[in-house]
Amino acid sequence: MAAALGLSTYKWNNNLKSVLLLAAFPFLLLFLLSLMFLVFAWGTLTDFRGLIGTYTFESYGLVPVTGSHSPFDFTLAAIYAYWPFVVGAAVVWMVIAYGFNDMMIHAATGAKEVTRAEAPRLYKIIEPLCISRGLAVPRLFIIDTDAMNAYASGIDKRTYSITVTRALLDRLDDRELEAVLGHEITHILDRDVRLLLVTIVFVGMISFLAQMLWRSLRVMSFRRERGNAGLVILAAAVIAGIGYLLALVLRFAISRRREYLADAGSVELTKSPEALISALRKISENADVPHVPTEVRQMFIENPLSSSAFSNLFATHPPIEDRIRVLEQLEGAPLHARREGSVPSAGNPS
């Protein structure tokens, strides 16, 4: 009973995080645009007193808010005038992402959907796992690559899908492949895939604005002979701040604990920790899929690039060795304790 309560809470937390990220999206867009307006006003519109004339405000269709005619006043006026467009753009972006998220992700990875006739072994292994959890069989995709990896995606029953690489399908035996599919099914059941997709869409838009900001700063630094050093320092500070903000968002939204729980969920489905251990060891030999964008790699069962980022501080995946260590401990644990009692105590999963 305690384990079920814990898992229900975990799913609820994932849903809550998805909602909070979506709610915060327009506000962070406004924050970044405020930085852009502030830097633009200070870098190109101020006179020798550091003020902006009334004519300049009028030329941009803006009305001073505080009356100080400072760059900050210009920023407030711009945000006051343009916030409906920003919020509207955010809503449109999210609607497009909701309707076409599966197409975007599969286009980014190069995955192709396969039918039962094209991949009978894949369907044969996954169907019993889905039936045991009352889950409709997700759409199945294959990436033609020599790397071994897999991911689940989708935000609802209409878009749930599981993707494996051709090498994974060829090199894993049936028990190992079953363990990997059980891992991905658990991500679907735990709502991890929804949270990850929201995060990817969210960060993609923010990153686009960050690039616009950087380019505008470079243009301004060439247009003004004075204060170039200050602009460069400001640019570095802004970009570093944006990077730090994104890191916090990712750290808040994506917990490494999800991989331990999905591993334990696979064990619960297959009753075979050793099969997943063997699969993870094979995957770790060649898991990198270089053509896939960094943001999307966090969806994979293994992301080898994450372990080098800031000494694992912001890693999206725990090291394979830690996951195997936990699974080895699970081999002697009762099934009802595998997803709650044993997982948090090993490998610093939080």
Secondary structure by P-SEA (a helix, b strand, c coil): caaaaaaaaaaaaaaaaaaaaaaaaaaaaaaaaaaaaaaaaacccccccccccaaaaaaaccccccccccaaaaaaaaaaacaaaaaaaaaaaaaaaaacaaaaaaaaabbbbbcccccaaaaaaaaaaaaaacccccbbbbbbccccccccccccccccbbbbcaaaaacccaaaaaaaaaaaaaaaaaaaaaaaaaaaaaaaaaaaaaaaaaaaaaaaaaacccaaaaaaaaaaaaaaaaaaaaaaaaaaccccaaaaaaaaaaaaacccaaaaaaaaaaaaaccccccccccccccccccccccccccccccccccaaaaaaaaaaacccccccccccccccccccc
